[in-house]
Amino acid sequence: WRSVDGQLSVALSEAQRTELEEFIDAYLSESEVLI
């Protein structure tokens, strides 16, 4: 993710990374139940 404002890009990447980690944790938890 690139933006004209480097700081804005970093802030967005940090927020997206946090959401992505939460999504992966939830996905793995559900997949473990299915397995």
Contacts in CASP RR format, 6 or more apart in sequence:
PFRMAT RR
TARGET T0000
AUTHOR 0000-0000-0000
METHOD contacts of the structure
MODEL  1
WRSVDGQLSVALSEAQRTELEEFIDAYLSESEVLI
1 9 0 8 1.000
1 12 0 8 1.000
1 13 0 8 1.000
1 16 0 8 1.000
2 9 0 8 1.000
3 9 0 8 1.000
3 12 0 8 1.000
END
